[in-house]
Amino acid sequence: MITTTGEYALRAMAYIAALPKDEYVLARNIGKELSIPPNYLSKVLQSLARVGLLDSQRGRNGGFRMAKPANKIKLYDILSAVEPVGRYETCILGNKVCEDATACPIHFAWKEARGKVMKLFQTTPLTKLMEHQQKR
C-alpha cells in the first residue's frame, strides 16, 4: 500500500530522528546506510523539508536534521508529504462513485480496512519506528 517513496521517507526519518538532536546528515550518507539511492532520497528529504518536518542546510556542515521532535510527528505527516494519501479514500476497483448507497462488491470491506490503516498512520508517532531503527 505504501509506495517506495513513502517507505524511503519513513526509513530516513527514523534514521535522522535517532541521531543527536542538532546533527545534520547528508542524503548520500543516509542512502548508503539504508541502501537507498542517494539522488532519489535527496528529493524525498527535500519534500519533507518543504513541509517543515526536516531542516536543511547547504554547505560544508550541511545536510538534513529534524525540525521538530519525533514524538510530535505522526506517520501520516511523513507519508502525506511524499505521496498522495487521498488515494486510500478512493474505490479500490477504480469506480468514480463508490459510496455506501452505490457500493462496489468490496466497498464495505475496503472502507473498514482503509479506516484502520489511516488510523494507524494518524496515531503512530515516528518514535515507534525509531525503536526498530535502534535494534538494527
N, C-alpha and C positions, 0 to 999 in steps of 0.2 A: 504493500500500500504506500509506503513512504518511498519517494524517488531516491535515486542515488545522490542527488544534490542534497536532499533532506538528511539522508544518512551521514553524508560527509559533514554537514553543518552540525549535527548533533555530536558526532565524534570529536570534531575540532573544538567545539565549545566546551565539552567535558575536559579535554586536554588543557585548554587555556585556563579554565577555571581552577584546575589543580595546581597551577603554577603559583609562585609567590605573588602577592596582591598587585604590585605595580610593575611586574616584569613584562616587557614586550618580547614577543617571539615572532620570528619570520615565518611566513607561509611556507617557504621551502623547507624549513626545519620541521614544522608540523607535518607537512606532507611526507617527508622522509620517515619520520617516526611512526606515522599512521598508515603508510603505504597508500597515500592519496596523491594523484598527480598535482604537483605544486601550482601550476598555472591555473588549473581548474579550481583548486582550493582557494587561491588568491581571490578569484571572482566571488566565490561563496562568502569568504570572510569580508570582502568589501560590502556585500549586500547586508551582512549582519552589522557592520559598522554604520551603514546608512540609516538603519532603524534604531541606532543607539544601544545595541547590545554589546558592541565592542568599540574600543577606541583604536584609532590607527594613527601611526606616526611614520613619516618618511625619514630617511637619513640613516646615519651610521648606527644609532641605537634605537632604530625604529622597529616597526612590526605591528603586532596586534596585542591588545590586552583587554581584560574585562572592563566594561564601562559601568557595570552595576554588580552587586553581589549575586552569586549563583543561586542562592535561596530565593531571590526575588524574580528569577527568570523561569518561566514555565516552558515545557517542550513546545507548546503551541506558539509561543513568542518566536522561537527559533525557526520552526517549520514555516510559519506564515511569512517569514521574511524571505524565504528562498523558494517556496513552491506554492502553487495555488490550492490552499486547503479547502476552498469552496467546492472543489470537485467532490468532496465527501458528501456534499448535500445534493448532488445530482443523482438521477436514476442510474443504477448500476447497468441497466440494459440500454441506456442512452436515449430513453424516451424524453421528449421535450416536456410533456406534462405527466407527472407521476406523483399523484397525491393520494391521500387515503381514499378519496371517493373514486379515483380513476387509477387504481393501483395496478402495477405490473405484477407478474406472478411471484416475485420475491421481494416486493416492496416492504412488507412489514418486517421480514427477517433482516433486510438491509438497514432499515430505519433503526431497528434495535441495535444492530452491530455497530453502525456508524455513530450512534449516540454514545455507546460505551467507549469507542475509540476516541471520539472528540473529548469526552470527559477525562480520559486518561491523559491526553495531550494538555488539556487546560488545567489539570490539577497537579501534574507531576513536575516537581522542581528539577532544575538542572543538577542539583546536588545528588539526586538519585542516580544519575548517570556517572557522576564523579566517583561514586562508590565502586562501580565496575572498573572505571579507568584506573583507580589506585590499586586494584587487585591484580592488574596485568603485569 
